[in-house]
Structure formats: structure tokens, C-alpha cells
């Protein structure tokens, strides 16, 4: 408990300070910091918390003319999709794509950061960094056009190269076998450079004396990376892992939808596209909201579980 010193003409008295007064003093002390974060707080509240009132649509027979508040309550009837084989096929597609993205996409920026860290030519290093993180700023619509142009069966560059070796043209965009590799490769290509910046920043914060000691002990570049760099950036890796785990149910609507067509739909239909088609195209707002609610709950469980595991075994946590 904090106290404050009150002086008068005859004596000095120490009085306890209430918690409310302490908080008000703290707010006043950091008033400019609070003022700077207030716009972000307002935006998060308006666009993340206020829309949560719409969760009740999952438990109502929603009618757009009656509105959210006056539509009839129907309990868990909108959760019938849990018994629908079509939904579980879509769920399976989502897990396949997200797990493959995680397996190939999560270590890729770490490897790139380790490689860039060992480049001594600063000019070459800057060019590589620029070329690898620039795709992050290209929208998925543009990426979809690039992919379709490269993989076109009639005029695509890839099929043109295959024809030089006497290989028949492949209809990549209409193939169930090729859809997942295309999604994984384009995802890694687009995000690997930008994600590597985080790990490069973590590597830059390591003590150079650790590398000097490793060199004295006879460690080569591989052993330096294995025993100095990776352990040094492990807290950053743990935090990024916690942030990535919830995306195991988010395959990426903006990436998949532009590349989807009726031929590859058996493997390209994921929860994101399924919800949009169910809610907006077919008008089943209640079931679509129910699917989104279940997905959000599972994602919350995943991120809390990953945070607890990281706290227990890695001594690092997000919250």
C-alpha cells in the first residue's frame, strides 16, 4: 500500500493512498501515451467487439427484414452442419491446407533470416531482402492473376518450358492434385520475406560476444546457427508460433477464392469460402454465423493452449 506525506504547520503525517487515487495519478502521468493508443482502442472496439453482438444470429431464425434483435430464437438448430458430411469434407480440406502451410511456411522465414544473416555483402543482402519482402505488399487478386498467367495451359510460361522437354501441357488450375501445392508455394513466396524481418530483428539483438566465443571454440557457421542463433531467437519463435496456431482453421479466403473453380472445388472448398457461400450466396445467415462461432471458439482454445504449453516448456508466453 502506498502512502503520501502531508505536511502542515505543526507536523508531518503519512496517509495511505487509495487504489483509485493511485490509478488516477498513473493515468494522468501517462496521459499522452494513453492519448496515442486511444484511436487504436476505439477502432478495435468498433470493429472487433461491437460486431460480437451479431453472434446471437447463430441462435436465431434470422430474417433481414426483422433484424437481429427481433428475429425468433431457435436454440441450436443452426448447428445442424455438425452432422453434415459436406461440412466435414470442407473441414478436412481446411486442415490439409493450413497444416501444409504451417509445415512449409513457418520455418521458411527462419531459414531465410539465418541465410541472410550470414551474407557479408551488404548490397547483395539489401537486394535479396527487398525482392523477398516486396510480394507481401501485392494483393492476392494480383497474385492470382500472376499464378494463372504462369500456369495457363495454352500460354503459360511453365507449360511453355515443359513443352521444350516434350512434356504435354498440364491444366494446373483445373487439377485437384496441383491445387494444394500451388496454394502452399504462392503463400510461402508472398510472405516469407516479410516474416523474416521479425527474425532478422531478433538476430540483430543477440550479443556478438556469443559468436566470438563460438568461433574460439571452433564452431563453424552451421554450429553457430544451431547453438547460438536459434536458441537466442527462440523466444521470438515461440511468440510467432502462438500467433500462428489459431490460423490452423483459417486457410485464407482472399488467397483461395480467386483460384477456385468448379473443377478443383472438391479440394479447394474450405471453411472460409464455405461460410461466404452459405451466408451471402444462399442466404443462410444463421448456419453461416454458427460455423463462424464454432471456428472462433476452437481458435480461442488453440491460442490459449499454445500459450500455456509455451509458458510451461519454453518459459515464454504471449499473455
Secondary structure, DSSP 8 states (H G I E B T S, - for coil): --EEEEE-SS-EEEEE--HHHHHHHHHHHTHHHHHHHHHHHHHHIIIIIGGGGGGGGGGEE--TTT-TTTSEE-TTGGGGGGG-HHHHHHHHHHHHHHHHHHHHHHHHHHHHHHHHHT---HHHHHHHHHHHHGGGGS-HHHHHHHHHHHH-TTT-HHHHHHHHTT-----GGG-HHHHHHHHHHHHHHHHHHHHHHHHHHHHHTS-HHHHHHHHHTT--HHHHIIIIIHHHTHHHHHHHHHHHHGGGG---HHHHGGG--TTTHHHH--HHHHHHIIIIIS--HHHHHHHHHHHHHHHHHHHHHHHHHHHHHHS----
